[in-house]
Amino acid sequence: QAHLVESGGGLVQAGGSLRLSCAASGLTFSNYAMGWFRQAPGKEREFVGAISWSASRKVYSDSVKGRFAISRDNAKNTVSLQMNSLKPEDTAVYYCAAGTSIDYNDYASGGKYTYWGQGTQVTVSS
């Protein structure tokens, strides 16, 4: 059984930074593309960013480009999301997800991912 566990969420002031981590177990981590999604209260789930199995490809939503950076460490089975210049509209529950054989053009499609973490709350105050 595969498990994805997010950590690093919390309360931060606007303009600050936060680093989220996702630890994977029960799967061959290097075979999976990894994505980050978020969901704010009353909103639909939103794509944030994704990284290919080899980290050779990365994609971000327009709303976070230039502020967020995704990375992975296949030796440690972890994926991270560095969030800088945080805004109140970044407030959401953040989820990591894993999927195999996902085309680059489909990285933003949540339905392509097989495994999901439990989420971690990020709150950005103004």
C-alpha positions, 0 to 999 in steps of 0.5 A: 500500500502506497502512502504519501504524507505531506508536511511543512504547512502552517501559518505565514505572513504575506510575503513570507516563505514556506517549504512543503515536503511529501514523503512517499512509501510503498511505491517505486518512487522514481517511476512516478511523476509527482504533482502538487494541488491545492484546494481553498474553502469553497473552491475546486481543486487547483493544480499548482505544479508537477515534476517528472520522474527524472526531474527533467520536466517541470510545469507550474500554474500561471498563478504560482510561476516565479514564486514556487519551485518544485523539486524531488530527491529520488534517493529519499523518496521525497518531493518538495514545494518551495513557496516564496512571496506568499499571498493570502490567495495561496491559502489552501490545503495542499496535496501531493499526488503520484502518477505513472505514464502521465504525458507532460501535457496532462501534468495539470490533470488531477485525474491522471494521478493514482495516489494522493496524500492527506493534505497539509494546511497553508494559511497566509495572513495579510 
